[in-house]
C-alpha cells in the first residue's frame, strides 16, 4: 500500500513532532523517520511503535509513514497513543 513517508518535522494527531532517525535517507531534504523514531511534544513523548511499511527497510528498520501508531506519555505522565498525522515530505513509497 502506498503511503507518505514520515520525516523529521512530521506532526502527530496531537501536535507533537517526529524526530527522524534515518539521516542517510532523505525525502524533500529531510531525514526519514523509522520504526522506533522518537516523538516529542506536550501531548506525547514516546516512539513510533508500528508501521504500515514493513517491507521498506532503511538502515535496518522499517520506514515510518502517515497513520503509523505512536505510544508514549504526556508531560503529566498520562499514557498516550496517537498517530503520525501529517508529513512535510509528500513523497510516496511503494
Buried (B, 14 or more C-beta within 10 A) or exposed (E): EEBBBBBBBBBBBBEBBBBBBBEEBBBEEBBBBBBEBBBBBEBBBBBBBBBBBEEBEBEEBBBBBBBBBBBBEBEEEEEBEBBBBBBBBEEEBE
